[in-house]
Amino acid sequence: MEKLSHSEVINLLLQLATMLILARVFAEIARKFKQPAVVGEILAGILLGPTILGGYFPDIFEFLFKSNPMTNIALDGYVQISVILLLFIAGLEVDLNLVVSQGRRALNISFFGLVIPFAFGFTAPFFFAEFFGFAEGSKLLFSLFMGTAMAISALPVIVRTLMDLNLFKSRMGMMIVSAAMVDDIIGWMIFSIILSFMGKEASSLGLGYTILLTIGFTGFMITIGKSLINKVLPWINKRLAWPGGLLSLSLAACFLAAAFTEFIGIHSIFGAFIIGVAIGDSEHMTERAKEILHQFVNNIFAPVFFVSIGLKVNFFTNFDPLLVIVVIIVAYAGKLIGCGFGSIRGGLDKWESIAIGFGMNARGAMEIILGLIALENGLINEKLFVALVVMALVTSMTSGPLMKWALKKRELVS
């Protein structure tokens, strides 16, 4: 069994220490400006990556991140685990009973908030592929990816925004959250299938079996699987040390589900997300246990992942202002028109519908994860990846203030 050499171990530890320290410093700065921690963590990565450190202090950058290929493989393993855990805790936020309880209104918002942004995201790259950086491969898959990227929302960012505005438990808050949950489940399934079409997540099962197994796995986990978990969790809580037993077995289940979907040809993040939905929906998975998992992932694993984004590309040389503006416009237009139309169909007034559109527009970590996987699989180029990262940051930063503005306008009108 191969192992890291003495110098490679030192290099890996220096990498992790530097990334965690910078991530924490910039996350705290972001918090001071009332922005999500992810904004600061990505900025820390841009500072440590080829954009700043590599450009102005290339020797230090070379020593930290380029001198030991084996160390970078170990770091990549850490980052892969981080992404899986991020999707797992995102799944824990999904409340299937809430989705059902919101009924027709939430379904209207969810349906149009998924279909119209998907159509916007698909159409523009399909007819203007070269502008969006398409060079080779399947233009259909490229456009399908962009449609999915425009359709998915960032559930953790949405929940945090609604809490900050004291709207989380309101009627509007519940509709936004339940609609975002449905969009996320469908969106991640579509994206996983896109990767299967690319053959990058290839298995020996064949595409048809992969799609059937994906649908079957999803259906099983949110019905029978959820019921089985609900029966097993009380035994775990009673017989095993708390919270250690619950947390270790939850993470083991997460890794097993991730391994299963990776094996059948769907990205491992999808398995982690769906098992998170099944576990999080159990009445025996307490809020305290969820909070411990959130703190564990968000403060140890997530920062390294978001910092690693800045290490992938040079944000200066790959920043295309026109492309960034177009991607942001497509993102805003799709969600505002889609969710706004769905809200009006559900009987809400104009300003409520606009507020819901802005609330659903937060992309955050989910879009960035999508973009990174697409970049690593050769589906998009570095310029489009940078545009997607900037769009995710802008929509996350503006979602709360724009919701607040729309609700104030509603108060003035009424």
Secondary structure as the mmCIF struct_conf table of DSSP 4:
data_model
#
loop_
_struct_conf.conf_type_id
_struct_conf.id
_struct_conf.beg_label_comp_id
_struct_conf.beg_label_asym_id
_struct_conf.beg_label_seq_id
_struct_conf.end_label_comp_id
_struct_conf.end_label_asym_id
_struct_conf.end_label_seq_id
HELX_RH_AL_P HELX_RH_AL_P1 HIS A 6 LYS A 32
TURN_TY1_P TURN_TY1_P1 PHE A 33 LYS A 34
HELX_RH_AL_P HELX_RH_AL_P2 ALA A 37 LEU A 48
BEND BEND1 GLY A 49 GLY A 49
TURN_TY1_P TURN_TY1_P2 PRO A 50 ILE A 52
HELX_RH_AL_P HELX_RH_AL_P3 LEU A 53 TYR A 56
HELX_RH_AL_P HELX_RH_AL_P4 PRO A 58 PHE A 65
TURN_TY1_P TURN_TY1_P3 LYS A 66 LYS A 66
BEND BEND2 SER A 67 SER A 67
HELX_RH_AL_P HELX_RH_AL_P5 PRO A 69 LEU A 92
TURN_TY1_P TURN_TY1_P4 GLU A 93 GLU A 93
HELX_RH_AL_P HELX_RH_AL_P6 LEU A 96 PHE A 127
BEND BEND3 PHE A 128 PHE A 128
TURN_TY1_P TURN_TY1_P5 ALA A 129 GLY A 133
BEND BEND4 GLU A 136 GLY A 137
HELX_RH_AL_P HELX_RH_AL_P7 LYS A 139 ALA A 151
HELX_RH_AL_P HELX_RH_AL_P8 LEU A 155 ASP A 164
TURN_TY1_P TURN_TY1_P6 LEU A 165 ASN A 166
TURN_TY1_P TURN_TY1_P7 PHE A 168 LYS A 169
BEND BEND5 SER A 170 SER A 170
HELX_RH_AL_P HELX_RH_AL_P9 ARG A 171 MET A 198
TURN_TY1_P TURN_TY1_P8 GLY A 199 GLU A 201
TURN_TY1_P TURN_TY1_P9 SER A 204 LEU A 205
HELX_RH_AL_P HELX_RH_AL_P10 LEU A 207 PHE A 220
HELX_RH_PI_P HELX_RH_PI_P1 MET A 221 GLY A 225
HELX_RH_AL_P HELX_RH_AL_P11 LYS A 226 ARG A 239
BEND BEND6 LEU A 240 LEU A 240
TURN_TY1_P TURN_TY1_P10 TRP A 242 PRO A 243
HELX_RH_AL_P HELX_RH_AL_P12 GLY A 244 PHE A 263
TURN_TY1_P TURN_TY1_P11 ILE A 264 GLY A 265
BEND BEND7 ILE A 266 ILE A 266
HELX_RH_AL_P HELX_RH_AL_P13 SER A 268 GLY A 280
TURN_TY1_P TURN_TY1_P12 ASP A 281 ASP A 281
BEND BEND8 SER A 282 SER A 282
TURN_TY1_P TURN_TY1_P13 GLU A 283 HIS A 284
BEND BEND9 MET A 285 MET A 285
HELX_RH_AL_P HELX_RH_AL_P14 GLU A 287 PHE A 296
HELX_RH_PI_P HELX_RH_PI_P2 VAL A 297 PHE A 301
HELX_RH_AL_P HELX_RH_AL_P15 ALA A 302 LYS A 312
BEND BEND10 VAL A 313 VAL A 313
TURN_TY1_P TURN_TY1_P14 PHE A 315 ASN A 318
HELX_RH_AL_P HELX_RH_AL_P16 PRO A 321 ARG A 345
TURN_TY1_P TURN_TY1_P15 GLY A 346 GLY A 347
HELX_RH_AL_P HELX_RH_AL_P17 LYS A 350 MET A 360
TURN_TY1_P TURN_TY1_P16 ASN A 361 ASN A 361
HELX_RH_AL_P HELX_RH_AL_P18 GLY A 364 GLU A 376
TURN_TY1_P TURN_TY1_P17 ASN A 377 GLY A 378
BEND BEND11 LEU A 379 ILE A 380
HELX_RH_AL_P HELX_RH_AL_P19 GLU A 382 VAL A 413
#
